Amino acid sequence: RFARAVFRNPSDLRPTLAVTNATMAHFGQINKVAEKIFVIAANGVTIVTMPTLWAPTVERPPEFTDQRSIQKVKNLDGMVAIVTGTAQGIGRAIADDLVEAGAAVHRVDRDTVDLSDAAATESFFASVGPIDILVNNAGGVVGQTHTPIDEVTDDAWDAVFDANLRTTFNCSRAAARSMKTRGYGRIVTISSGAGRSVSLTGIQAYAAAKSAQIAFTRQL
């Protein structure tokens, strides 16, 4: 099924998980991914999987209509967002769309802040102040592909988990403190289809970290 939306309690503090397929980028759909993440941030959908999100023959869930989404997406004036992993691709497009909608966006990537370091993450969030939206986009395979499991080193495994899972944990923890104080917030986490199914590209650590992101988001 191309998309699945699961709604939990109607609290205004809602974690969100977006599971995307990397092949979307190859078809020039990065902006569409960003647009959909933007809709999610505005609406507070809990889980949306997006392997082929814009296939025209697939029926959309009735609760997740374009008309309702567009009405909300156009007004993020006054909101403050942090988007991680904005050096390129999906992260950059998400940040650009949020800015276009009126949000004040703070962009961060590994060249500016080491989000796998708890102290550095807390310091960055403190410097930004209260936020309304967090998009956990930072991550990647960290150069580890087509590697047999018996050749994966401890350092290589840890590097992938730091880039994907630990950054998500550190950022979500820091953001939740601010959001809970004000009783409002949206946390959007970008996972991957590799975390939901079998990958044949030798990315054991990446697939495991992305699967862990899904489990983590469900427990927020």
C-alpha positions in Angstrom: 0.0 0.0 0.0 1.5 3.3 -1.0 0.7 5.3 2.2 -0.6 4.6 5.6 -1.6 7.2 8.1 -2.1 6.3 11.8 -3.7 8.8 14.2 -3.3 8.5 17.9 -4.7 10.7 20.6 -5.5 14.3 19.7 -2.8 15.8 21.8 -1.1 18.8 20.3 2.3 17.2 20.9 2.6 14.6 18.2 5.6 12.7 17.0 5.6 11.9 13.3 7.5 9.3 11.3 8.0 9.5 7.6 9.4 6.4 5.8 10.7 7.3 2.4 12.3 5.4 -0.4 15.6 6.8 -1.7 14.6 6.0 -5.3 12.2 9.0 -5.0 15.2 11.3 -5.3 16.3 9.7 -8.5 13.0 10.6 -10.1 13.3 14.2 -9.2 10.7 13.9 -6.4 12.8 15.6 -3.6 10.5 18.6 -3.6 7.4 16.4 -3.4 8.9 14.7 -0.4 9.5 18.0 1.2 6.0 19.2 0.5 4.5 16.1 2.1 6.7 16.4 5.2 5.6 20.0 5.4 1.9 18.8 5.3 2.7 16.3 8.0 4.3 18.9 10.2 1.2 21.1 10.0 -1.3 18.3 10.5 0.4 16.1 13.1 0.0 12.8 11.3 1.7 10.1 13.3 3.0 7.7 10.8 3.2 8.0 7.0 5.0 5.6 4.8 6.0 6.9 1.4 7.6 4.4 -1.0 5.7 5.6 -4.1 3.7 8.3 -2.6 2.4 10.0 -5.7 1.3 6.9 -7.7 -1.9 8.2 -9.4 -3.7 4.9 -9.3 -3.6 4.5 -5.5 -6.3 5.7 -3.3 -5.4 8.1 -0.5 -6.6 7.6 3.1 -9.7 9.7 3.5 -8.3 11.4 6.6 -5.4 12.8 4.7 -6.8 14.9 1.9 -4.9 17.5 -0.1 -7.6 20.1 0.5 -7.4 19.9 4.2 -3.6 19.8 4.1 -3.2 22.8 1.9 -5.4 24.9 4.0 -3.1 24.3 7.0 0.2 24.3 5.2 -0.1 27.9 4.0 0.1 29.4 7.5 3.2 28.7 9.5 3.9 32.3 10.2 5.5 32.8 13.5 6.5 29.2 13.9 10.1 28.2 14.5 11.6 25.0 13.0 14.8 23.1 13.2 15.6 20.8 10.2 18.7 18.5 10.4 20.7 17.3 7.5 20.1 20.3 5.3 23.4 20.3 3.4 21.6 18.8 0.3 18.7 16.8 -1.0 15.5 16.2 1.0 16.6 18.1 4.1 17.4 21.3 2.1 14.1 21.0 0.2 12.1 20.6 3.4 13.8 23.6 5.0 13.1 25.7 1.8 9.4 24.8 1.9 9.0 25.6 5.5 10.7 29.0 4.9 8.4 29.6 2.0 5.4 28.9 4.3 6.5 31.5 6.8 8.4 29.5 9.4 11.7 30.7 10.8 14.0 27.7 10.0 17.3 26.9 11.6 19.3 24.6 9.4 21.9 22.2 10.8 24.1 19.5 9.4 27.3 17.7 10.4 29.5 20.5 9.3 28.0 22.9 11.7 26.9 20.8 14.8 27.8 17.2 15.7 24.2 16.1 16.6 25.5 12.7 17.7 27.1 14.6 20.7 24.5 15.2 23.4 26.2 18.3 24.9 26.6 19.9 21.4 23.0 19.1 20.6 21.7 20.6 23.8 23.8 23.7 23.3 22.5 24.2 19.8 18.9 23.9 20.8 19.4 26.2 23.7 20.9 28.8 21.4 17.8 28.6 19.1 15.3 28.8 22.0 11.7 27.5 21.8 10.7 25.7 18.7 7.4 24.4 17.1 8.7 21.9 14.6 11.7 19.5 14.5 12.5 17.5 11.3 15.0 14.7 12.0 16.4 14.3 8.5 20.1 13.8 9.3 21.5 10.4 8.6 22.8 8.1 5.8 24.9 5.0 5.1 28.1 6.8 6.1 29.9 5.0 3.2 28.9 1.5 4.3 27.4 -0.4 1.4 27.9 -3.9 0.0 29.8 -5.0 3.1 29.5 -8.6 4.4 28.4 -8.7 8.0 31.6 -10.4 9.1 33.6 -7.4 7.7 31.6 -4.7 9.5 33.8 -3.2 12.2 32.6 -1.8 15.5 33.6 1.7 14.5 31.7 1.4 11.2 28.6 0.1 12.9 28.7 2.9 15.5 29.2 5.6 12.9 26.0 4.6 11.1 24.0 4.4 14.4 25.4 7.8 15.5 24.5 9.5 12.3 20.9 8.1 12.2 19.6 7.0 15.5 21.6 8.9 18.1 21.1 12.2 16.3 17.3 11.5 16.2 17.3 10.7 19.9 19.4 13.7 20.9 17.4 16.2 18.9 14.0 14.7 19.9 14.9 14.9 23.5 16.1 18.5 23.3 13.0 19.5 21.3 10.5 17.8 23.6 11.6 19.8 26.6 10.7 23.0 24.8 7.5 21.7 23.2 6.2 20.2 26.5 6.6 23.4 28.3 4.4 25.2 25.8 2.1 22.3 25.1 2.6 22.3 21.4 5.0 20.7 18.9 5.6 18.6 15.9 8.5 16.1 15.6 9.0 14.6 12.1 11.5 11.8 11.7 12.7 10.7 8.2 13.3 7.0 8.2 13.7 4.6 5.2 12.1 1.7 3.4 15.3 -0.2 4.4 14.1 -0.1 7.9 10.8 -1.9 7.0 12.0 -4.5 4.6 15.0 -6.5 3.3 17.8 -4.7 1.5 20.3 -6.5 -0.7 22.9 -3.7 -0.7 24.9 -4.8 2.4 23.7 -2.0 4.7 23.0 -3.9 7.8 23.8 -1.1 10.2 21.8 1.5 8.2 18.7 -0.8 7.9 18.9 -1.6 11.6 19.3 2.1 12.6 16.3 3.1 10.4 14.2 0.3 11.8 15.2 1.6 15.3 14.0 5.1 14.3 10.6 3.7 13.5 10.4 1.9 16.9 11.7 5.0 18.7 9.1 7.3 17.1 6.3 4.9 18.0 7.3 5.2 21.6 7.4 9.0 21.8 
